[in-house]
Amino acid sequence: MSASILHICRNCNFENKSPFQFCPICGQKNTDGKITFAELWSEFKDAVFNIDSRIWHTCKALFVPGKLTLEYFIGKHRSYVHPLRLLLVTSVLFIIALSFQDFQSLTNHPYDIKDRILENYERQRVFRILANIMDTTHTIYPEQETKIITDTILTVLNDSLSNLLHESGDHYGDSINLNYYVSLRPGTYEIVSKRDFLTMNEDELLQVYKKDANWLEQLIFKQKVKLVNDESQLFAAIMGHLTWAILLMMPLLSLVLYLLYKRQTYFYIQHLIFAFHIHSFCFLLVAILIFGMNVFPIWIFIISFLIIALYVFISMLKVYKQSIFTTFLKFIILNISYGILFILFFMGTIIGTFLLF
């Protein structure tokens, strides 16, 4: 390079005749690319702990209903974190909070389905072994008293095992019904041998039970087996995908806001920014609640969801500047629209995750 590093900005390639400390074009400190630990720590402190940093400005404004949106609308962009970046960061915090909690089972079983089936299978094997012992005992000791005693023991044992199997949500027998765990249609059956289920993987079971089925039936069968093997895996995937589904809802939700306030001067993109800020607040608050799930009393959660509703209402009141009654009606319409969109996206997320996880 012919020119000195002191005369050229490495970020934007601006060249000046005299040395400079900060680039007059992009504002970056003039550097040769090397950074010391002290400089790294200094930048980190400025970004995170400095009360005048954009992060703290954004957080303070975010917790005041409507303030961050109004500030952004009047042109104060450099003072705050970009709305889309803020939404992505808070959604990631929400996902991280979920990962710290033990959401093992969608159906709240105390342990995995496969473990339960294995335990019940072993109980049945024990019962059969004892039954054989009793039959042998009857052969060796054919007296009536012995038969009464052994039959009583076997009956008590049978009743105890049946109760355990029933309490564990499994049925006494050699087979299981996959639809018992995953189907939304009662009375349907997808029968698989317990021994096969416990000794074969998904592909092997597919070859045994669905070899001649079409590709969709094979896919659904394989996913059912994977779900029964580890239902917590599906639930974790649904929660992760649901967060991104909510992000995909934003354009449609913004369209609802645009139609509700079409007589105002706001553009569609401004409604989108408003939706970003609202959901950033919700993600951040819910993430805090999830992190403290094992500490906070239940009434904290109830109050928090009331706070979210009040936050949205006050934000609409401040940003769109209409009467309380008009804002309340539009708040109700917005919530109904949001509920419909959420249900549609939620069902799509469940179906998509089930087919692809």
C-alpha positions, 0 to 999 in steps of 0.5 A: 500500500503506497499511502500510510495507514494513518492517512486511510480509513480501513472501514470505508477507504477514505483517504486524507492528506493528513493523519486523522484519529477518527474518519470524517466519513464513517466515524470509525477510529483510524486503526491498522486492524489490531486491537488490544484487550484494553480497547476491546474492554473499553468498547464493551463497557461503552456499549453495555454499561454506559448509561448514555449508550443506545442499548440503555436508551432503547431499554428505558424508552421501551418500558414506557408505552409508545415512547420508543415508537414516537421517538423513532417517528420524529427522526431520532434513529441514531439514539436507539437500536434499530427496530428489527434488530431490537426485535431479533435480539429480544426474540433470541433472549426469549428462546434462550430463556425457554432453553433454560427451563425444563419443558420436557414434555408437551403432555406433562408426563413425569418421564419420557414415553419410551422409558414408560413403555420400557418399564411396562414391558419389563413388568409384563416380562416379570409377570410372565416369568412369575406365571411360569413359576406358578405353573411349575409349582402347580405341577410339582405340588398339585395340592389344592392348598398350594394352588389357592396360594399361588393363584392368590399371589398371581392375582394380586401381582396381576392387579398391581401390575395392571394398576401401574400400567394404567397409571403410567398411561400405557396399556397392558399387552404386547403392543402399543397404539402410537395414536394414543400419544400423538393423534388428535382423532380419538378411536384411531389405531396405529399398532406397533409391537412393543418389542419392535418399538424398543429394539428398532429405529424409525427406518426399521419400523417403517420397513416392517409396518409401512413398507407399501404405504405412500410417502405421506403415510410413511412420513407421518408414521416415522414422525409419530415414532420419533415423537413417542421416542422423545416428545420433549424434542418436538416441544422444544422445536415447536417453541423455537419455531413458534418464535419465528412464526410470530416474527412472520406474523408482523407484516399481517399484523401491521396490515391490520393496523394500517386498515384500522388507522388508514385515515391517518398519515402513517405509512405501512412501514410505521405500523410495522415499526410499532408492531416491532416495538410492541413485540420487543417489549413482550418478548423481553418481559416474558423472557424475564418471567421465564427466567424467574419461573421457579422464583416468582409467585403465580400472581406475578404472571397474571399481573404481567399479562395484564401489564402487557394488555395495558401496555399495548392499549396505552401505546395505541393511545399515545401513538395514534392519538385517538379518543379512549373509546375509539382506541379501546374498540380498535384495541379489541379488534386488534386483539381478535385479529391477533388471536386469529392470526396466532392460532393459524400460525400456531397450528401451521407451526405444529404441523410443519414442525411435526412433519419436519423435525 
